[in-house]
Amino acid sequence: MSLSTLASPQSGASSLGNVTRKPRIVVQRRKGFAVVDLRAVWQYHELLYFLIWRDVKVRYKQTVLGAAWAILQPLMTMAILTVVFSKFAKIPSDGLPYPIFAFTALLPWTYFAAAINRSGTSVVDNARLISKVYFPRLIIPISAALAPLMDFAIAFTILLGMMLWFRTAPTWGVLALPLFLLLALMAALAVALWLSALNVKYRDVRHIVPFLVQFWMYASPVAYPVSLVPEKWRLLYSLNPMVGVIEGFRWALLGNNSPDFTVMATSTVMVMAMLVAGIVYFNHMERTFADIV
């Protein structure tokens, strides 16, 4: 989007007198192919900050446990996975204690699930804001995807305590952890852009998202290692963008001796492709948001 001021050469004075004309502001689409106008997004960074802070406050408003929910959810899930998959099913954990093996995967997965759950309906949830004022619509799903990072930071402190308890020291690969966190953010945003745009036109998308998240979790190496997937299916399996994220987290934090870098690279390429396609689709659909919501 861009702003342009339209006025005639004689706009300083009216032909009927010395009445000054007010400039007319026209909002029009940027010409040519542009995946995303980063300058326009940056111009509204204060709005982005406000939306993120609003989402964080709403999450914990009038709750009994407050921020403790960010800790309880992955901890309870870890306990269930440990009993079912480690004790009963005897799923291997690459030589690591299963609780920390599962919790390290649940950390990025819980963030990813929360981000797409919030972002998938974010455009419709902000219908009043969209219909009244102009701003880059891309800010809405971005803010919804960034807000769950607060929960991630809280749960990460629990992981550090577990690493001390199980005497698991990170290797030099921990330096790459911010890159894998960025990859998780990009994966969540890529999915959210598609879901949020589709939800404007098809409102039953909000009912599909919880089922999608549940199915996606078992299609990702949260409860089991990537090495358990047969070699002939591993390339197809790595098209799941969260496979590379979870494998990267385990390698960076737990020092996995045999990480599959091919899986990581394939998942990274998939995330990039999904993100670019999602931005293009979102930009194409945003012109109709104000009319439909």
N, C-alpha and C positions, 0 to 999 in steps of 0.2 A: 504494500500500500504506500501511497505518497500523497502529500498535501500540496495543492497548488492554488494560487490566488489569481482569480480572473478579474480583470478590470480593463476598461477601455482607455485609450490615451488621454481622454478628457475626463477621467474619473475624479480628478481633483475638484471639479465644480460641475454642477448640473446646468443644463441648457436653460432651465427655468429660473435660475438664480444662483446664489452662492451657497447652495446646500451641498455639503460634502457627502459623497456616496460611501457607504460602508463596503469594504472588500468582501467578495463572496468566496468562501472556502469550499473547495470541492475535494472530496475524498475519492480517489480513483486507483485502480490496480496498477502496479508497476508493470511497464511494458517489458516484453521479452521473457525468457525463461529464467526464473530465479527460484531456487529451491527454498530458501528462507532469507528474509530480510533481517539480518542480525542487528543492524543499526536501529531499525524500528523497535525490535524487542528490547534493546538496551535503553532506548529513550523512555520506555515504560517500566524500568527496573524497580521503581518505587511501588508500582502496582503489583508487580510480581512478588516483592517482599511482603506486601500487605496480604495478598491471597495466601501465601505460604503460612504466615503467622496466624491468619484466621483459621485455616484448616487445622493447625496444631492445637489452637485453643478449643475449637469445637470438639476435637477428638477427646479431650480430657475434661471438658466442662461437665460438671455435676456427676462425676464418677467417684465411686468410693475408693478404688485403688489407684486412680490416677495413672501416672507413668508406669506403675508396676505391671500394667497389662502388656507393655512392650517386652517385659521379661517373662511373664507367665505363659504367654502364647507359645513361643519357641521351646520353653522348658517342658511344658506339658506334652507338646508334640514329640519332643525328643524322648520323653519317658515312654510314650506309647510305641514309638518306633523301636526303641531298645528292647522292650518286652516282646513285641510281635516278630520283628525281623531278626533280632540278635539271639534272643533266648529260645523262641519257638522255631523260627525258620532257619536259624543258623547261617544267616547271610554273612559273608566275610566282610572285613572292613580294612583291607590292605595293611593288616598288622597293627592297626591303631585301636585304642579303646573305643568301642562303639559309641558311647555317649558323646564324646568329643568329635568323633567322625561324623555323627549325624548333626550335631549342633552347628558345626562349621558350615555344613550345607544349608541348614535351616536359616542361618543368618542372612545370606543373600536372597534365599527363596522367600522368606517372610516379607522382606522388603519388596521384592518383585510382585508378590501377590497383593500386598497392600496398595502398591502404586497403581496397578492396573485396575483394581477394584474401585479406587477413588477416581482415577483419571477417566475410566470408561464412561462414567456418567457425568463428568465434570461440566461439559458444555451445556447440557440440559439443566443441570443444577444451578448454573449461573445465567439462566435465560433472561432474567430481568436486567442484569448488567449488560448483556449482549445487545438487547433490543433498545437500550437507551443511550449508549455512548460508544464512540469508536475507540478501539485499541487493538493491537495485534491479537487475534483470537488464539494464536499459538501459545500465548502466555497462560491460558487457563489449564490445558493439560500439562504444561511444564510445571506449573505451581503444584498441581495435584500429585505429580510424580516426585517432586522434591520434598514435599512435606513428610513422607514416611522415613526420611533419612534421620529424623529425630529419634524414632523408635530404633532404628538400626544402631545409632550411636549408644543408646542405653543398653541394648542387648549385647553389644560388642564388649562392654565391660564385664559381663558375665562370662563370655568366652575367654577373656584374659584370665579370669579367676579359675576357670576349668583347666586352662593350659598349665597354670601353676600347680593345681591339684594333681593332674596326671603327669606332671613333670615333662611336658612337651615344649621344647624350645623351638621357636621359629628359625628358619635359615635365612640366608641372604635374599631368598625369594620374596620375603615380606615387603621388600622395597617396591615390588610390582603390585602390591595390594590395592593402592589407589586406582591403578589402571583397571583392575578387575571390578572395582566398585563403580567406576565410570562406565564400564561395559554393562554392568547390571542396570544402571540408570538409563543408558541408551536403549537396552532391550525393553525395559518397562515403557519408556516413552514411545518406542516404535509400535508396540502393541496398542498403547493407549491412544495414539493418534488415529489408528484405524477404528477402534471401538468407539471412541468419543464422537467421531464424525458419523459413523453408522448409526449410533444411538439417537442422533437428532432425527433421522428419517425413519428408523425402525426401533420403536421404543422397547420391543421385547429383547433387545440386546442386553439390557440390564439384568435380565433373568438368565441369560446364557453365560454371563461372566463368571458367576460362582461355580457353575458346572465346569467351565473351561479351566479355571484355576485348579480345581480338584483333580481333573484328569491330567493336567499339565504337570502336577507335582509328581505323580507316579510315572510319568514319561520322562522325568529328569532324575539324575543320579543323587537323589536326596537320601534314600534309605539303602542304597546299594552302590558299589563302586562301578566306574565305567568299565573296568576290566571284566566285569561279569557279562557284558554285552558281547555276543559272538563277533569275531573279527570281520566277517563278511557283512554284518549289519552296522558296523561302527560308523562308517562314513555317513550313511543315511541317518543314523541316530544323532550324529553331531550337528545335523541341520537344526536341531533344537537349540536356540540361542542360549538357553540356560545351562546347557551341558558344559560349554566352555567356561561360563562364569563359575559354576560350582567346582569344577575340576581345578580352575585357577585359584579359588579360595583355599581349597585343601592343600594345593601345592605350596602356596605362599605362606600359609599359617602353620601347617603341620609338617612341612618338609617331606611330602610324598616322594619316595625315591624313584618312582617310575610314572611320572605324569605323561599323559598322551598329548604332546604339543600339536599333533595333527588335528586332534579333536578341538583343541582351543582355537587354532587358526581357522578351522572351518566354521565354528560357531561365531567367531568374530566377524568374518566376512558376511555371514548370514545376518548378523545384527546390523551391520552397515547398510546392507541392501534393503532390509525391512525398514530401517529408519528413513532412508532417502525416499523410498516408495510411500511411506506413511506421511511424510511432510508434503510431498507432491499431492497426494490424495486429500489431505486435510486442507491445503491451500485451495484446491479445486472446489471443495465442498463448502468452504467457509462463506462464500458469497450468498449462500442460501440460508445460513443459520438464523439470521434475524427474522426471516420470513416464516420459518417453520417452527422454531421453538416457541 
